[in-house]
Amino acid sequence: SADQLTPAVTGVETSLTFGKDGQVSGNLGCNSFSGSYSIKEGKIVFGSLIATMMACPDAQMAQESTAFKALNGTAGYELSSSSLTITAADGTRLILTSK
């Protein structure tokens, strides 16, 4: 439910881009990353992701760590007109608002 969600770290720019070429890239709080993805049977299947190894404040590192868990292996997703919700196999949710 919405009351169980952890808000994003204030003032930290994040991005997640899914290319038509099967490549995903972005920054989820600290480090830039890239890798591959595919869509199969209503799920997103992520390949290995490669990320830079910078250290950032604890809150940013915690946000990034949680987000990377959702981008590991096969994840569920729901796309609406204003947001993308990615759900990891363990139930971890990463919500990215496009507006």
ZIKA-V28658 format. One record per residue. RES is the residue in three letters. SS is DSSP state (a for helix, b for strand, c for the rest). BURIAL is 1 if it has 9 or more other C-alpha atoms within 8 Angstrom, else 0. Layout:
RES,SS,BURIAL  RES,SS,BURIAL
This chain:
SER,c,0  ALA,a,0  ASP,a,0  GLN,a,0  LEU,c,0  THR,c,0  PRO,c,0  ALA,c,0  VAL,c,1  THR,c,0  GLY,c,0  VAL,c,0  GLU,c,0  THR,c,0  SER,b,0  LEU,b,1  THR,b,0  PHE,b,0  GLY,c,0  LYS,c,0  ASP,c,0  GLY,c,1  GLN,b,1  VAL,b,1  SER,b,1  GLY,b,1  ASN,b,1  LEU,c,1  GLY,c,1  CYS,c,1  ASN,c,1  SER,b,1  PHE,b,1  SER,b,1  GLY,b,1  SER,b,1  TYR,b,1  SER,b,0  ILE,b,0  LYS,b,0  GLU,c,0  GLY,c,0  LYS,b,1  ILE,b,1  VAL,b,1  PHE,b,1  GLY,b,1  SER,b,0  LEU,b,1  ILE,b,0  ALA,b,0  THR,c,0  MET,c,0  MET,c,0  ALA,c,0  CYS,c,0  PRO,c,0  ASP,a,0  ALA,a,0  GLN,a,1  MET,a,1  ALA,a,0  GLN,a,1  GLU,a,1  SER,a,0  THR,a,1  ALA,a,1  PHE,a,1  LYS,a,1  ALA,a,1  LEU,c,1  ASN,c,1  GLY,c,0  THR,b,1  ALA,b,1  GLY,b,1  TYR,b,1  GLU,b,0  LEU,b,0  SER,c,0  SER,c,0  SER,c,0  SER,b,1  LEU,b,1  THR,b,1  ILE,b,1  THR,b,1  ALA,c,1  ALA,c,1  ASP,c,0  GLY,c,0  THR,c,1  ARG,b,1  LEU,b,1  ILE,b,0  LEU,b,0  THR,b,0  SER,c,0  LYS,c,0
